Amino acid sequence: MVVTLTTTTSSALAVGSLSITSVTGAEAAMSAVQAAINTLASSAAAIGSSQNQIQALANNVTVAQQNLTSAHANLVDVNVAAETSQFTSLQVLEQSGVSVLSQAQSCRSLL
């Protein structure tokens, strides 16, 4: 995004050396001041528009960051759930093996 601002010095706005000592000079000064006010209003509008665009971009970045954080948390949760399930399965297999060995030892002692 490119923001171009108009120079708003008194000389750039042509109000730096106004003369209001005569009616003609005062009328010319009023026209120059009105033109300067219009230029300043346009510059303020451009700044406001740019500020709104920057705020919208900042909001979009915030939403994207929140979405990425949420996606990361979901992936971590899925990994933890998968590992817990795997651990539980292996634990059941281990307990089954211990039970089978215990029964085998029990049967052996009966012989």
Secondary structure, DSSP 8 states (H G I E B T S, - for coil): ---------TTTTT-TT---SSHHHHHHHHHHHHHHHHHHHHHHHHHHHHHHHHHHHHHHHHHHHHHHHHHHHHHHHHHHHHHHHHHHHHHHHHHHHHHHHHHHHHHHHH-
